[in-house]
Every structure is written in C-alpha cells, then in structure tokens.
Amino acid sequence: MRNAKWVWQRSDWPNFQYEEVDFTETCGGFTAVASRLAGRIEALAEIPRQEITVDLMVSEAIKTMEIEGERLDRESVVNSIAALMGFLPGKGLAWDKKAEGVARLMTDVRQHWNQPLTHNLLFAWQQAVVPESYLYNINRGAYRDDEMQIVSGGVGHYKVHYEAPPPDRVEVEMDHFIDWYNATQGRLPGPVRAGVAHLWFEVIHPFDDGNGRVGRAIADQALSQDLGFPTLGCLATAIEQNKKAYYQELANASRGDGNIQPWLDFFTKMAVDAQQIALKQVDFILDKARFFGRFSGKLNARQQKTFDVVFRRGPD
C-alpha cells in the first residue's frame, strides 16, 4: 500500500530495513558492560549476591510500572520477588496484586530466559501484569478481539496517535512474529534482535492492556539469550529516563517506511545504558554495605533511620 499511514499497512510489511553492521560497536559495548556487571555480581558471596539480584529486579519492576503511570509499594515488590526467587526466607507474596503480578513477570523472564517464545508464554506474562478487574472488560491471557487505538484528548477532540492492526489479523501477525523471534536466536546481535522484536510487538499491540510491559519483557529475554545468562540490566529504568524520546522514536518507526535504522540506533544505545545503570546500582549497594559495616554499632536510632532514607533514594 503506497500511501500507508501505518507501517503494518505497507505491502512489504514486516520487511524492516536496517544495516546490522552499523551497530557492531554498540553491541560490542553492550556485551562488555554486561559481562563486567555479571562478573561483579558473581564475585560476591551468596547472600549479598541474592540481595543485589532482588534489588535490581525490584527497581526494574517498579520502573516498568511507572512507565505506564502505575505506582507500586517497594516493600510489596521486594516481598513478592524474594519469595518467587526462593531468596530471603520469611518473605511472602504481597497482598497487592499489581505488585505480585509484575514480580511474577520479572521472575519468570529471569528464570526461563532461554525458553522459546510461545503464544501461551505471552498470555501468561500479560495475565500476570493485568489483574482481574470488575470495572473494565479486559481480555486477560488472550489476544484482543477489538480495535486498538492510542489516543489523547477529550470526547470529540481526541487525537489518534496510533492505530494497531485489526483484531482478525492479530493471531496471524503474532504467528509470524514468534516464528521470526525464535528463528533468529543466535543469528542477530542481541540489542538489534531485542530492538526489532520490541518494535514489532508494539506495532501489533496484540493485547487489550499490558503491551508495554510484555514488550519490554520480550526485549529482556532477547538480551539474555544473546548473553547466555539472564540480564540484570535496567532496561525499563533506561526507558523511563528517556521516556519522551522513547515514545517519539516508537511513533516515528510505526508511521515510517520500514526503515528502522533510527529506532535501532536509539534502542541499542539504550540497551548499553541499561547495563551501565545496573553496574552503577551494584557499586552503590556495595558502597552502602561498606558504609554500614564501618559504622556498625556507632549510629543511634535517629541516625540509622536518616541514613536508611538517604540510601533508599539510590545512586542519584
């Protein structure tokens, strides 16, 4: 379709155009920082390693929800992730279903990073992050059966930012996407494959709700499969810090001519940033442990509480 408004309406869809060689340096940087991060964590004793793993997963869980405008109680997410990972005995699942759901998503992506992508796996991820609601009729654990538009503005004055493929095309589109995703494992650099997969999934927008969270989980899985171990990079944090540019690049690629070079340039650099953010977080946690070790028994209750509040804000 020569005058297609959306990229999925083009006659050559989904034939994305990009030059893989242009991302060689960025992808090499991703692998180097990710390996340094993994080495830093592996060198720790078991308990500190578990604590840092939980801390990074919790930060990502909170950020992936913040991108969607959802705020979670940190302690609820900590309890759920620690329980699901089998760490920190005594912790239990949170009463907050949203916290428990995103914890299940983060844990499943980490524990089953090398399994093939399937419709049922995507259904489980979406069902986890979209709690049952008696106020809205949302398909959970299934693809949407209605039209999907992303709009802003009031009734009669709304603006359509994006329109996804019609519902009768969703399953076929997802078949094609999943086949490509599984076939390209080990054949494309991780950040490139993750960037294409994330964009492709978001263009299809197959669910009534939860597309962003599931799409970021797919990208995390693709990066893990490239590394050969589950990534602890903070992709959602990197996206949240560049949210305006992220949505603009997605919009440009969704309306474009199939050339996704600018999108991949943005996304692959963000994948590197995600590893660097995690590395900075690990260094911060280790510095915090050293600080409290140095002043153990020397702080009164008020001082201890004050430092707890300060350190809870993170590296920034």
MIVO-135735 format. One record per residue: chain; residue in one letter; residue number from 0; x, y negated, z negated of N, C-alpha, C in turn. Coordinates in pm, whole numbers, plus 32768, in hexadecimal, padded with zeros to 4 digits. Example, Ala and Ser with C-alpha at 12.3 -4.5 7.8 and 13.67 -1.06 7.14 Angstrom:
<atoms>
A_a_0_8527_8239_7CF4_84CE_81C2_7CF4_8528_814A_7CF4
A_s_1_8505_80E1_7D3C_8557_806A_7D36_850A_7FFD_7CED
</atoms>
This chain:
<atoms>
A_m_0_8056_8076_8000_8000_8000_8000_805A_7F84_8000
A_r_1_8059_7F3D_806E_80BB_7ED2_8082_80A8_7E60_801F
A_n_2_802A_7E3A_8002_800F_7DC9_7FAB_7FE6_7DF7_7F1E
A_a_3_8023_7E60_7EEF_8002_7E98_7E6C_801F_7E32_7DFF
A_k_4_7FC2_7E26_7DA0_7FD7_7DCC_7D30_802C_7E0E_7CC5
A_w_5_8017_7E92_7CAF_805F_7EDC_7C4A_80B7_7F44_7C8D
A_v_6_8127_7F64_7C4E_8189_7FBB_7C8C_814F_8045_7CAB
A_w_7_80F2_8077_7C58_80B9_80FB_7C6F_805A_80FE_7CE7
A_q_8_8036_808A_7D1D_7FE0_8084_7D93_8030_808A_7E15
A_r_9_80B3_8086_7E0D_8106_808A_7E85_8103_8116_7EC3
A_s_10_8110_8119_7F47_810C_819A_7F8E_8185_81F1_7F6D
A_d_11_81F6_81B2_7F42_826D_8200_7F21_8279_821B_7E8C
A_w_12_8213_81FC_7E3D_8215_8218_7DAD_8220_82AF_7D98
A_p_13_8270_82DE_7D37_82C8_8295_7CDA_835A_829B_7D06
A_n_14_8376_826E_7D7E_83FF_826F_7DB2_8447_81F1_7D82
A_f_15_847D_81F7_7D09_84C4_8185_7CD1_854B_8174_7D14
A_q_16_8573_80F9_7D2D_85F5_80DE_7D69_8653_809E_7D02
A_y_17_86CB_80D6_7CF8_8731_809D_7CA1_87B7_80DC_7CC6
A_e_18_8823_809A_7CA1_88A9_80CB_7CBB_88E4_8102_7C39
A_e_19_88E6_8184_7C2D_8914_81C4_7BB1_89A3_819C_7B8D
A_v_20_89F8_818D_7BF2_8A85_816F_7BD9_8A98_80EA_7B91
A_d_21_8A38_808F_7BA1_8A44_800B_7B62_8A3B_8011_7ACA
A_f_22_8A0D_8082_7A96_89FB_808E_7A05_8A65_80E8_79C5
A_t_23_8ACC_810A_7A10_8B32_8165_79DD_8B76_812D_7960
A_e_24_8B9D_80B0_7964_8BE3_8073_78F3_8B88_806A_7879
A_t_25_8B0C_803F_788E_8AAF_8033_781D_8A92_80BA_77DF
A_c_26_8A7D_811F_7832_8A61_81A5_77FE_8ADA_81DE_77B4
A_g_27_8B52_81BE_77E3_8BCB_81E7_779C_8BD3_81A6_7714
A_g_28_8BAC_8126_770C_8BAA_80E0_768D_8B44_811C_762E
A_f_29_8AD3_8145_7664_8A6D_8186_7611_8AA4_8205_75D1
A_t_30_8AE3_825A_7621_8B19_82D8_75EE_8B85_82C0_7584
A_a_31_8BDA_825D_759D_8C47_8241_753F_8C12_8213_74B8
A_v_32_8BB3_81B6_74B8_8B7E_8183_7439_8B2C_81EF_73F2
A_a_33_8ADE_823C_743F_8A8D_82A6_7403_8AE5_8310_73C3
A_s_34_8B54_8331_7403_8BB0_8394_73CB_8BF2_835F_734C
A_r_35_8C15_82DE_734C_8C50_82A1_72D5_8BEC_82A1_7261
A_l_36_8B6E_8285_7280_8B05_8287_721A_8AF4_8313_71E1
A_a_37_8AED_8377_7238_8ADC_8401_720B_8B52_842E_71B6
A_g_38_8BCC_8408_71DF_8C42_842C_7193_8C43_83ED_710A
A_r_39_8C17_836F_7102_8C11_8328_7082_8BB2_8370_7021
A_i_40_8B42_839E_7054_8AE0_83E1_6FFF_8B0D_846D_6FD9
A_e_41_8B46_84B6_7039_8B71_8540_701E_8BE2_8545_6FB6
A_a_42_8C2F_84DA_6FAC_8C9F_84D9_6F4D_8C72_84CA_6EBC
A_l_43_8BF1_84AE_6EA7_8BBE_8498_6E21_8B9C_851D_6DDD
A_a_44_8B94_8518_6D5A_8B63_858C_6D0F_8ACE_859E_6D2D
A_e_45_8A99_8612_6D09_8A10_8635_6D33_89A7_85D2_6D02
A_i_46_89AA_85AD_6C83_8941_8555_6C4D_8946_84CA_6C8D
A_p_47_89BA_8487_6C93_89BD_8406_6CD9_8994_8412_6D6C
A_r_48_89B8_8482_6DAC_8992_8494_6E38_88FA_849D_6E46
A_q_49_88BA_84E4_6DEB_8829_84EE_6DEE_87E8_8467_6DD5
A_e_50_881E_841D_6D75_87E5_839B_6D53_87F0_833A_6DC9
A_i_51_8862_833B_6E0C_8874_82E1_6E7D_881A_830A_6EF1
A_t_52_880D_838D_6F08_87B4_83BE_6F72_8725_838F_6F59
A_v_53_86F6_83A0_6EDE_866E_8374_6EBC_8661_82DD_6ECC
A_d_54_86C5_8292_6E9F_86BF_8200_6EA6_86B3_81D0_6F36
A_l_55_8702_820B_6F91_86FC_81E3_701D_8676_8209_705C
A_m_56_8644_827E_703B_85C3_82AA_7071_8552_8252_703D
A_v_57_8559_822D_6FBE_84F3_81D7_6F83_84F3_814E_6FC8
A_s_58_856A_8116_6FDB_8573_8094_701E_8535_8099_70A9
A_e_59_8551_8103_70F2_8519_8111_7179_8482_8124_7176
A_a_60_8452_8173_7117_83C2_8189_710C_8379_8105_70F2
A_i_61_83B1_80B5_7098_8373_8035_7078_8377_7FD6_70F0
A_k_62_83E7_7FD4_7138_83F4_7F79_71AA_839C_7FA2_721E
A_t_63_8390_8026_7237_833D_8050_72A9_82AB_802D_7290
A_m_64_8281_8026_7210_81F9_7FFB_71F0_81ED_7F62_71F4
A_e_65_8257_7F1C_71CB_8254_7E8A_71CE_8245_7E55_725C
A_i_66_8281_7E9A_72BC_8274_7E72_7348_81E1_7E6F_7371
A_e_67_8192_7ECA_7337_8103_7ED3_7355_80AE_7E7D_72F8
A_g_68_80F1_7E2D_72A2_80A8_7DD6_7247_8078_7E1A_71C8
A_e_69_80B0_7E90_71A9_8089_7EDB_7132_80F6_7ECF_70C6
A_r_70_80CB_7EB5_704A_8128_7EAC_6FDA_8117_7F25_6F80
A_l_71_8186_7F62_6F5B_8182_7FD8_6F05_81CC_7FBF_6E82
A_d_72_81A1_8004_6E1A_81E7_8001_6D9A_8262_805A_6DA6
A_r_73_82D6_8020_6D8C_8353_806A_6D9F_835B_80E8_6D49
A_e_74_8331_80DD_6CCD_833B_8150_6C73_82E5_81C4_6CA5
A_s_75_8272_81A5_6CDF_821D_820F_6D16_8261_8258_6D89
A_v_76_82A8_820C_6DDE_82EE_824A_6E4E_8364_829C_6E1C
A_v_77_83AC_8268_6DB7_841D_82B1_6D7C_83EE_8337_6D47
A_n_78_8382_8337_6CFA_834F_83B2_6CBF_832B_8418_6D2A
A_s_79_82E7_83EB_6D93_82BA_8447_6DFC_832F_8481_6E4A
A_i_80_838E_842D_6E72_83FF_845E_6EC1_8456_84BA_6E6D
A_a_81_8470_8495_6DF0_84C2_84E9_6D9A_8481_8572_6D86
A_a_82_83FD_8573_6D75_83B6_85F1_6D61_83BA_8646_6DE0
A_l_83_83A0_8609_6E53_839C_8653_6ED1_8425_8686_6EFB
A_m_84_848F_863D_6ED7_8517_8667_6EF8_854E_86CC_6E94
A_g_85_8507_86DF_6E24_8537_873B_6DBD_85A4_86FE_6D67
A_f_86_85B1_8678_6D67_8614_8634_6D16_85D5_8601_6C94
A_l_87_862A_85E0_6C36_8601_859A_6BBC_858A_85DD_6B79
A_p_88_85A0_864D_6B36_8535_8697_6AF2_84E3_863C_6A97
A_g_89_8461_8658_6A93_8409_8609_6A40_83BA_85A3_6A8E
A_k_90_83E7_8584_6B06_839D_8527_6B5A_8329_8571_6B9D
A_g_91_82BB_852C_6BAF_8247_8568_6BF0_8214_850F_6C5F
A_l_92_81BA_8544_6CAF_8180_84F7_6D1C_8132_8481_6CE5
A_a_93_8135_8413_6D2E_80F1_839A_6D01_805A_83A8_6D10
A_w_94_8011_835D_6CBD_7F80_8359_6CCC_7F59_830A_6D49
A_d_95_7FB2_82B2_6D76_7F9A_825E_6DEB_7FA7_82B2_6E69
A_k_96_7F38_82C8_6EAF_7F39_831E_6F25_7F8C_82E6_6F97
A_k_97_7F94_8261_6FA2_7FE9_8225_700A_807B_8240_6FED
A_a_98_80A1_8232_6F6D_812C_824D_6F46_814C_82E1_6F5C
A_e_99_80F2_8338_6F34_8109_83C7_6F47_8112_83E9_6FDC
A_g_100_80BC_83AC_702D_80B9_83CA_70BC_8139_83A3_7103
A_v_101_8169_8328_70EC_81E3_82FE_712F_825B_834B_70FA
A_a_102_8255_8375_707A_82BF_83C9_7043_82C2_8450_7089
A_r_103_824E_8488_70A4_8247_8508_70ED_8281_84F9_7179
A_l_104_8264_848A_71BA_829B_8473_7240_8332_846A_723B
A_m_105_8368_8417_71E2_83F8_8405_71DA_843F_8488_71B8
A_t_106_8403_84D5_715D_843F_8553_7132_843C_85BA_71A2
A_d_107_83CC_85C2_71E8_83BF_8625_7253_8421_8608_72C5
A_v_108_8430_8589_72E9_848E_8565_7354_851C_858C_732C
A_r_109_853E_8579_72AC_85C5_859A_727F_85DA_8631_7274
A_q_110_8578_8678_7243_8589_8707_722C_857C_875A_72AC
A_h_111_8533_8727_730E_851C_8773_7389_8549_8723_7403
A_w_112_85BC_86E4_73F4_85ED_868A_745D_860D_86D1_74E0
A_n_113_862D_8753_74DA_865B_8797_7554_85EF_87EB_7596
A_q_114_8574_87E4_7567_850C_8833_75A6_84D5_87EA_761F
A_p_115_849F_8834_7681_8467_87F2_76F8_83EF_879C_76D2
A_l_116_83D7_8738_7723_8360_86E5_7711_82E8_872F_774D
A_t_117_827A_872F_7706_81FF_876F_7735_8188_8715_7716
A_h_118_8118_8733_7757_809D_86E9_7737_807B_86F8_76A3
A_n_119_8083_8772_7670_805C_878B_75E5_80B7_8743_7582
A_l_120_8137_873A_75A2_8193_86F1_754A_816C_865D_7546
A_l_121_814F_8624_75B9_8126_8598_75BF_80A1_8583_7576
A_f_122_8046_85E3_7584_7FC7_85D9_753A_7FDF_85D6_74A3
A_a_123_803A_862C_7475_8057_8631_73E5_8095_85AF_73B5
A_w_124_80F1_8576_7404_812F_84F7_73DE_80C8_8488_73D7
A_q_125_8070_8482_743B_800C_8418_743D_7FA9_8428_73CA
A_q_126_7F81_84A3_73AF_7F22_84BB_7343_7F5D_8495_72BC
A_a_127_7FE1_84A7_72AE_8023_8485_7230_801D_83F0_7214
A_v_128_8032_839E_727B_803E_830D_7263_7FBA_82C3_7275
A_v_129_7F51_8309_7299_7ECD_82CB_72A6_7E6D_8312_7246
A_p_130_7E63_82E2_71CB_7E0B_8323_7169_7D79_8321_7197
A_e_131_7D2D_8382_7166_7C9F_8389_7186_7C58_830D_7151
A_s_132_7BFF_82D6_71A2_7BB7_825D_717C_7B22_826F_7194
A_y_133_7AD3_8240_7134_7A42_8244_7143_7A0D_81C2_7180
A_l_134_7A67_8162_7195_7A40_80E1_71CD_7A50_80DB_7264
A_y_135_7AB1_8128_7299_7ACE_8122_7327_7ACA_81AE_7363
A_n_136_7A9A_81B8_73DB_7A95_8238_7422_7B15_8247_7474
A_i_137_7B7A_8285_7439_7BFD_8294_7478_7C1A_8327_748D
A_n_138_7C41_834B_7507_7C6C_83D4_7522_7CEE_83EF_74D9
A_r_139_7CEF_8454_7485_7D68_847C_743E_7D91_8507_746E
A_g_140_7E12_8517_748C_7E41_8599_74BB_7E0E_85BD_7544
A_a_141_7DF2_8558_7594_7DC2_856E_761E_7DDA_84EE_766E
A_y_142_7DE2_84FE_76F2_7DF2_8488_7746_7D6F_843A_774D
A_r_143_7D7C_83BB_776E_7D07_8365_7773_7CA8_838F_77E4
A_d_144_7C28_8372_77D1_7BC4_838E_7839_7B7B_830F_7861
A_d_145_7BBF_829D_784A_7B84_821C_786D_7BEF_81C5_78AE
A_e_146_7BC2_8157_78E9_7C1F_80F8_7925_7C76_80BA_78B7
A_m_147_7CEC_808A_78DE_7D49_804E_787C_7D7F_7FCB_78B3
A_q_148_7D60_7F5E_786E_7D97_7EDB_788F_7DD6_7E9F_7811
A_i_149_7E44_7E58_7825_7E81_7E0B_77B9_7E5E_7D79_77D2
A_v_150_7E11_7D3E_7777_7DDC_7CB8_778D_7DF5_7C60_7714
A_s_151_7DE5_7BDE_7728_7DE9_7B7D_76BA_7D7F_7B14_76D6
A_g_152_7D59_7AC9_766D_7CF3_7A63_767D_7C6A_7A93_7654
A_g_153_7C0D_7A35_7646_7B85_7A55_761C_7B2E_7A85_768F
A_v_154_7AB5_7AAD_766E_7A56_7ADD_76D1_7A39_7A70_7737
A_g_155_7A45_7A94_77B5_7A2E_7A33_7820_7AA8_79E1_7843
A_h_156_7B0E_79E9_77EF_7B88_799B_7808_7C05_79F2_77FA
A_y_157_7BF2_7A75_7803_7C65_7ACC_77EB_7CBC_7AD7_7868
A_k_158_7D3A_7AF5_784E_7D9C_7B04_78B9_7DCB_7B95_78BB
A_v_159_7DCB_7BD2_7931_7DF9_7C5C_7940_7E90_7C5B_7955
A_h_160_7ED9_7C93_78F5_7F6A_7C9B_78FF_7F96_7D1A_7947
A_y_161_7F45_7D81_793A_7F68_7DFF_797D_7EED_7E57_7987
A_e_162_7EE6_7EA2_79F4_7E7A_7F03_7A09_7EBA_7F89_7A2D
A_a_163_7E9E_7FF0_79DE_7EDB_8074_79F1_7E8F_80C5_7A58
A_p_164_7EC8_8134_7A87_7E82_818A_7AE5_7DFC_81B9_7AAE
A_p_165_7D98_81D1_7B04_7D15_81FC_7AD5_7D1D_8283_7A8D
A_p_166_7CBD_82A1_7A36_7CC4_831A_79E3_7CC9_839B_7A33
A_d_167_7C8B_839E_7AAA_7C8B_841A_7AF7_7D14_8439_7B35
A_r_168_7D72_83DB_7B29_7DFA_83F3_7B5B_7E5E_8413_7AEC
A_v_169_7E35_8401_7A70_7E95_8407_7A01_7ED7_8490_79F7
A_e_170_7E8A_84FC_79F9_7EC5_8580_79E5_7F27_85A3_7A53
A_v_171_7F06_8584_7AD0_7F61_859E_7B40_7FDF_854A_7B32
A_e_172_7FCD_84CC_7B0E_8041_8475_7AFB_809C_84AB_7A8C
A_m_173_8060_84DB_7A20_80AF_8510_79B1_80F2_8594_79D6
A_d_174_80B2_85E5_7A28_80F3_865F_7A5A_8174_863C_7AA3
A_h_175_816A_85D9_7AFA_81DE_85AF_7B49_824C_8577_7AEF
A_f_176_8223_8524_7A90_8284_84E8_7A34_82CB_8552_79E1
A_i_177_8281_85AE_79A8_82BC_8615_7952_8319_866F_79A2
A_d_178_82F2_8694_7A1C_8348_86E7_7A71_83CD_86A0_7A8C
A_w_179_83C5_861E_7AAD_8440_85D1_7AC7_8496_85CA_7A49
A_y_180_8458_85AD_79D9_84A0_859B_795B_84EE_8619_7938
A_n_181_84AD_868A_793B_84EF_8707_7915_855A_8731_797A
A_a_182_8542_8712_79F9_85A2_8739_7A61_8620_86E5_7A5F
A_t_183_8619_866A_7A27_868C_8610_7A2C_86E2_8616_79AF
A_q_184_86C0_866C_794F_8715_8678_78D8_87A0_86A8_7901
A_g_185_8806_865B_78DC_888F_867C_78FF_88B8_864F_7989
A_r_186_885D_8618_79D5_887B_85EE_7A5F_8880_8556_7A6F
A_l_187_8853_850E_7A0B_8859_847C_7A0C_8898_844E_7988
A_p_188_88E3_83E0_7989_8915_83A9_790A_88A1_838B_78AC
A_g_189_88B4_83A8_782D_8847_839C_77CD_87FF_8317_77CD
A_p_190_8845_82A4_77C2_87FF_8225_77C0_87B0_8209_7840
A_v_191_87E3_8237_78B4_879A_8224_7931_871C_827A_7931
A_r_192_872B_82F9_790D_86B7_8353_7909_8650_8322_78A4
A_a_193_867F_82F5_7830_8623_82C2_77CB_85DA_8246_77FD
A_g_194_8622_81EE_7843_85E4_8174_7877_857C_818F_78E2
A_v_195_859B_81EA_793E_853A_820E_79A6_84C1_8251_7965
A_a_196_84DA_82AE_7909_846C_82F8_78C8_8411_829A_787A
A_h_197_844C_823E_7831_83FB_81E2_77E0_83A4_818A_7839
A_l_198_83DE_8153_78A1_8392_80FF_78FE_8323_814F_7941
A_w_199_8345_81C5_7976_82E5_8218_79BE_826E_823A_7965
A_f_200_828A_8263_78EA_8220_8286_788C_81C7_820E_786E
A_e_201_8205_819A_7856_81B7_8123_7836_8164_80F4_78AC
A_v_202_8194_8109_7926_8145_80E6_799D_80C8_813D_79A4
A_i_203_80D6_81BE_798A_8061_8217_798C_8003_81F5_7918
A_h_204_803A_81D4_78A4_7FEC_81B0_782D_7F7E_8218_7816
A_p_205_7FA4_8294_77FB_7F43_8302_7802_7EE2_830D_778D
A_f_206_7F00_82C7_771D_7EAC_82D6_76A6_7E57_825A_768C
A_d_207_7DEC_826E_7641_7D9A_81FD_7615_7DEA_81A1_75B9
A_d_208_7E3F_81DC_7567_7E90_8190_7507_7F0D_81E1_74E9
A_g_209_7F78_819C_74BE_7FF3_81E0_7498_8059_81EB_7508
A_n_210_803F_81AE_757B_809B_81BC_75ED_8126_8185_75D0
A_g_211_812E_8113_758D_81B1_80D8_7570_8204_812F_7514
A_r_212_81C6_8161_74A9_820E_81B3_7448_823B_8238_7485
A_v_213_81E2_8275_74D3_8207_82F4_7514_8270_82DA_7580
A_g_214_8263_826C_75C9_82C6_824C_7630_8350_8236_75F8
A_r_215_8359_81F9_7583_83DC_81E7_7543_8412_826C_750F
A_a_216_83B9_82C4_74E3_83E4_834A_74B8_841E_8399_752D
A_i_217_83E1_838B_75A2_8417_83CE_7619_84A3_839C_7638
A_a_218_84B6_8319_762E_853B_82E0_7648_85A1_8314_75E3
A_d_219_857A_831D_7564_85D4_8353_74FD_85F8_83E5_751C
A_q_220_8597_8433_7547_85B3_84BE_7567_8614_84C8_75DD
A_a_221_8600_8474_7643_8659_8476_76B7_86E8_8451_7690
A_l_222_86F8_83F0_7637_877D_83C9_7609_87BD_8438_75B8
A_s_223_876E_847C_7566_87A2_84EC_7516_87CF_855E_7570
A_q_224_8782_857D_75D5_87A6_85E9_7630_8825_85CA_767C
A_d_225_883D_854C_7696_88B9_8524_76D8_8931_8536_767B
A_l_226_8921_8513_75FC_898E_851C_759B_89A9_85AB_7570
A_g_227_8941_85FD_756F_8950_8686_753E_8936_8691_74A9
A_f_228_8900_8629_746D_88D9_8629_73E0_8873_85B7_73CE
A_p_229_8821_85BF_7364_87B8_8558_7354_87F4_84CF_7336
A_t_230_87CE_846F_7386_8801_83E7_7372_87C2_83A8_72F7
A_l_231_8813_835A_72B2_87E1_8308_7244_87E6_8274_7269
A_g_232_87F8_825A_72E9_87F9_81D0_7318_8774_818C_7301
A_c_233_8779_810C_72E8_8701_80C0_72C1_86C1_807D_733C
A_l_234_8687_80CF_7396_864F_809A_7412_85D8_803E_73F7
A_a_235_857D_8066_739E_850A_8012_7380_8535_7F8D_7344
A_t_236_859F_7F91_72F1_85D2_7F15_72B6_860A_7EB9_7322
A_a_237_8655_7EF2_7380_868B_7EA3_73EE_861B_7E67_7442
A_i_238_85B3_7EB4_745B_8541_7E82_74A8_84FA_7E13_745C
A_e_239_84E2_7E28_73DA_849C_7DC4_738A_84E8_7D40_7386
A_q_240_856D_7D49_7384_85BF_7CD0_7382_85BD_7C87_7409
A_n_241_8599_7CCF_7472_8594_7C94_74F9_850A_7CA9_7538
A_k_242_84A3_7C9F_74E3_841D_7CC9_750D_83E7_7C78_7583
A_k_243_83FC_7BF7_7582_83C8_7BA4_75EF_8408_7BCB_7674
A_a_244_848D_7BDA_7674_84D3_7C02_76EE_84AB_7C8F_7717
A_y_245_8499_7CE7_76B6_8472_7D72_76D2_83ED_7D76_771C
A_y_246_8389_7D2F_76EA_8307_7D30_772B_830C_7CED_77B4
A_q_247_835F_7C87_77C1_836B_7C43_7842_83AB_7C9F_78AA
A_e_248_8414_7CE7_7882_8455_7D43_78E0_83F7_7DB6_7906
A_l_249_83AB_7DE9_78A7_8348_7E50_78C5_82E0_7E1C_7928
A_a_250_82B1_7DA1_7910_824C_7D66_7968_8283_7D54_79F5
A_n_251_82FF_7D24_79FF_833C_7D10_7A82_8347_7D93_7ACF
A_a_252_8375_7DFC_7A8A_8385_7E7D_7ACB_82FF_7EBB_7AF0
A_s_253_8297_7EA1_7AA1_8212_7ED9_7ABB_81D1_7E97_7B33
A_r_254_81F6_7E1B_7B4F_81BF_7DD3_7BC2_821B_7DD8_7C3B
A_g_255_8290_7E10_7C2A_82F8_7E01_7C8F_82E9_7E58_7D0A
A_d_256_8357_7E5A_7D56_8359_7EA2_7DD5_8398_7F2C_7DC8
A_g_257_83AA_7F59_7D4C_83E8_7FDC_7D36_847C_7FD4_7D19
A_n_258_84B8_7F5C_7D2A_8545_7F4A_7D07_854D_7F2A_7C72
A_i_259_8582_7F88_7C24_8582_7F78_7B92_860F_7F5B_7B5C
A_q_260_8666_7F2A_7BB3_86ED_7F09_7B89_86EE_7EA5_7B14
A_p_261_869F_7E38_7B19_86A0_7DDA_7AA8_866D_7E1B_7A28
A_w_262_8606_7E6C_7A33_85D3_7EB0_79BC_863C_7F0B_797F
A_l_263_867F_7F5A_79D0_86E4_7FB7_799C_875D_7F6D_7965
A_d_264_8780_7EFB_79A1_87EC_7EAB_796B_87CA_7E7E_78DD
A_f_265_874D_7E52_78CA_8720_7E27_7845_8719_7E9E_77E5
A_f_266_86DD_7F0C_7810_86C5_7F7C_77B5_8746_7FC1_778C
A_t_267_87A1_7FD8_77EA_881D_801F_77C6_8871_7FCE_7763
A_k_268_8873_7F4A_7773_88BA_7EF6_7711_8875_7EFB_7689
A_m_269_87F0_7F06_768B_87A7_7F10_760D_87C4_7F95_75C8
A_a_270_87DB_7FFE_7616_87FD_8081_75DD_8884_807A_7594
A_v_271_88E2_802F_75CD_8963_801B_758B_8950_7FC9_750B
A_d_272_8900_7F5E_7515_88E5_7F0B_749F_88A9_7F5F_742E
A_a_273_8853_7FBF_7452_8811_8013_73EF_8877_8063_739F
A_q_274_88DD_8096_73E1_8946_80E1_739B_8999_8085_7343
A_q_275_89B6_800D_7374_8A05_7FAE_7326_89B9_7F7E_72AA
A_i_276_8936_7F6D_72B7_88E3_7F46_7244_88E9_7FB3_71DA
A_a_277_88DF_8031_7206_88E4_80A1_71A8_896C_80AA_7165
A_l_278_89D6_8094_71B1_8A5D_8098_7178_8A6E_802B_710F
A_k_279_8A3B_7FB6_712B_8A40_7F48_70CB_89F0_7F6B_704E
A_q_280_897D_7FAE_7060_892B_7FD5_6FEF_8972_803C_6F97
A_v_281_89B6_809C_6FD7_8A00_8101_6F8B_8A6E_80C0_6F3A
A_d_282_8AB9_8065_6F77_8B24_801F_6F2F_8AEB_7FD1_6EB8
A_f_283_8A77_7F94_6ECC_8A37_7F49_6E61_8A11_7FA5_6DED
A_i_284_89D7_8019_6E0C_89AE_8077_6DA3_8A27_80A7_6D54
A_l_285_8A94_80C2_6D9B_8B0E_80EF_6D57_8B47_8080_6CFF
A_d_286_8B46_8005_6D30_8B75_7F94_6CDF_8B1E_7F82_6C63
A_k_287_8A9B_7F94_6C73_8A40_7F88_6C01_8A60_7FF1_6B97
A_a_288_8A78_806D_6BC5_8A99_80D9_6B67_8B1A_80BA_6B1D
A_r_289_8B7D_8085_6B67_8BFC_8062_6B26_8BE9_7FF1_6AC1
A_f_290_8B93_7F92_6AE2_8B79_7F21_6A88_8B3E_7F52_6A05
A_f_291_8AD5_7FA2_6A0F_8A94_7FD2_6994_8AEE_8033_6947
A_g_292_8B44_807B_6991_8BA4_80D2_694D_8C08_8082_68FD
A_r_293_8C33_8013_6936_8C95_7FBD_68F2_8C5B_7F7D_6875
A_f_294_8BDB_7F56_687A_8B9E_7F0D_680B_8B40_7F64_67B8
A_s_295_8B4E_7FE7_67C7_8AFA_8044_677A_8B09_802C_66E4
A_g_296_8A98_8018_66A0_8A9B_8002_660F_8ABC_7F74_65E6
A_k_297_8AD7_7F1C_6648_8AFE_7E92_6628_8A90_7E2D_6646
A_l_298_8A21_7E5C_6681_89B4_7E02_66A4_8940_7E15_6643
A_n_299_8906_7DA4_6617_888E_7DB0_65C5_8815_7DC8_6620
A_a_300_87A2_7DE0_65E6_872A_7E05_6635_8704_7D99_6698
A_r_301_870E_7D1A_666D_86E9_7CAC_66C6_8749_7CA2_673C
A_q_302_87CA_7CB2_6722_882D_7CAE_678D_881A_7D24_67EE
A_q_303_8800_7D99_67B6_87EB_7E10_680A_8774_7DF9_6867
A_k_304_8708_7DC4_682F_868F_7DAB_687F_86AA_7D45_68ED
A_t_305_86F6_7CDD_68CC_8716_7C75_692E_8767_7CAD_69A2
A_f_306_87CD_7CFD_6983_881E_7D37_69ED_87CE_7D9C_6A40
A_d_307_8773_7DE5_6A00_871D_7E41_6A4B_86CD_7DF6_6AB4
A_v_308_8698_7D83_6A8D_8648_7D32_6AEA_869F_7D00_6B5D
A_v_309_8716_7CD0_6B3D_8772_7C9C_6BA3_8798_7D0A_6C06
A_f_310_87C1_7D7C_6BD2_87EE_7DE9_6C2A_877D_7E24_6C7C
A_r_311_8702_7E1C_6C49_8690_7E53_6C92_8677_7E07_6D15
A_r_312_86AB_7D8E_6D1E_8698_7D3F_6D99_86F0_7D6F_6E0B
A_g_313_8751_7DC5_6DEF_87A5_7DFE_6E58_881C_7DA6_6E7A
A_p_314_8865_7DCD_6EE4_88E2_7D87_6F08_88D0_7CF3_6F22
A_d_315_885D_7CCC_6F57_884A_7C40_6F7A_8832_7BE7_6F01
</atoms>
